[in-house]
Amino acid sequence: MMNYEKAAIREFQSYVPEPQMAEIVLNANENPYDLPEEVIEKITEEIAKIPFNRYPDPGSTELIKAFAGLNKVDPDRVVAGNGLDEILSYIISAFIGPGDVAVTHEPTFSMYEIWTKIAGGDFYTVPNTGGKIDVDALIKEANDKNAKIVFVCSPNNPTGEQLGKEDLKRIVDETKSLIVLDEAYVDFSDTSYLPLASDRMIVLRTLSKAYRFPAGRCGFAVSGKDITDALRKVKGPYNLNALTQTAARVILENSGQILDKVPEIVSERDSLYRFFKDLGLKVFPSKANFLYVLPEDDKELQKAFLESGILIKYYPGDHAFRFTVGTPEQNKKVKQVVKDFYAKDTKTT
Ligand SMILES: Cc1ncc(COP(=O)(O)O)c(C=O)c1O
């Protein structure tokens, strides 16, 4: 039987998300809170007004207007898509072909590499130094490899580190690459670098995390006029369905009410950080809604979590865990599992 697959994708396995069968699911950096009832009601009312026999607005005009107004950017420099996963595919489709190069830091979000390789591009990474993004190495690699794109994830998934403005400006000034700044988790930090968006830097934002709407699939790319034009050329004509456009617009119009859980998540994150630190575990300070922890007995701890019905993201190769911050009750259970695990450990040694 002929193999019709293009060579670039033969090495890939199709992506199979971890089953979310556990009692407490803390493995996907989701918000532990569903949308407020009132907002769900408004969404339902607005959705009932959609003419379902018509194609959706190809430019997602009202949605983009709501996003641009809230974030004080020019709507002509915004593209909306089905989550950042898909927006990343537009970026690759517009700028990366066979022989083109993208670089990033590691560890980071896997889709940068996957989309680049599907497009036949070459992908390189630079290792972190003590868990931090090595900006000098990233700049050097971008220049050595003549990279078309540098992906910067900030706050970074999975380490939680957020780069400062000076570092970002250096990456722009000291390379010739197009910088893609993935700010999926920025609402859990104090600062966004959206104002740096330009024809040298695409800034990415999503409604999947702080805005509690991963089910709807909605993300945004903000850049300069030329980059925006290029992204609009490669996106499907009716890329975002009318239900998502409508629901996402209502969510942005009610952002205050939806983001009101952020302070609690941030304070729970900081409390979990102190908890791990006080136990003597290696944990990185985080500006996102998760923490990256490197315990010594990772395999046994993973077992203890599974037995307790708590699903967390485990990176066996790195002997690391990424804990999504849950509700206060869920976080209490996480702490209890870790406490019990180390208490047992002490008794047996
Ligand atoms: C860093 C980062 N970027 C992008 C995404 C994808 O987000 P979306 O749900 O908008 O596709 C994720 C999802 O977890 C992520 O961690």
The ligand as an SDF file (V2000), in Angstrom:
LIG
                    3D

 16 16  0  0  0  0  0  0  0  0999 V2000
    2.1020   28.2430   26.0600 C   0  0  0  0  0  0  0  0  0  0  0  0
    0.8440   27.8370   25.4010 C   0  0  0  0  0  0  0  0  0  0  0  0
    0.5220   28.3900   24.2330 N   0  0  0  0  0  0  0  0  0  0  0  0
   -0.6040   28.0660   23.5910 C   0  0  0  0  0  0  0  0  0  0  0  0
   -1.4610   27.1160   24.1140 C   0  0  0  0  0  0  0  0  0  0  0  0
   -2.6880   26.7460   23.3440 C   0  0  0  0  0  0  0  0  0  0  0  0
   -3.7310   27.5090   23.7850 O   0  0  0  0  0  0  0  0  0  0  0  0
   -5.1620   27.4760   23.1070 P   0  0  0  0  0  0  0  0  0  0  0  0
   -6.0580   26.7890   24.0620 O   0  0  0  0  0  0  0  0  0  0  0  0
   -5.4990   28.9250   22.9110 O   0  0  0  0  0  0  0  0  0  0  0  0
   -5.0400   26.7370   21.8080 O   0  0  0  0  0  0  0  0  0  0  0  0
   -1.1820   26.5180   25.3320 C   0  0  0  0  0  0  0  0  0  0  0  0
   -2.1130   25.5240   25.8890 C   0  0  0  0  0  0  0  0  0  0  0  0
   -1.9600   24.9580   26.9260 O   0  0  0  0  0  0  0  0  0  0  0  0
    0.0090   26.8750   25.9870 C   0  0  0  0  0  0  0  0  0  0  0  0
    0.3710   26.2970   27.1330 O   0  0  0  0  0  0  0  0  0  0  0  0
  1  2  1  0
  2  3  1  0
  2 15  2  0
  3  4  2  0
  4  5  1  0
  5  6  1  0
  5 12  2  0
  6  7  1  0
  7  8  1  0
  8  9  2  0
  8 10  1  0
  8 11  1  0
 12 13  1  0
 12 15  1  0
 13 14  2  0
 15 16  1  0
M  END
$$$$
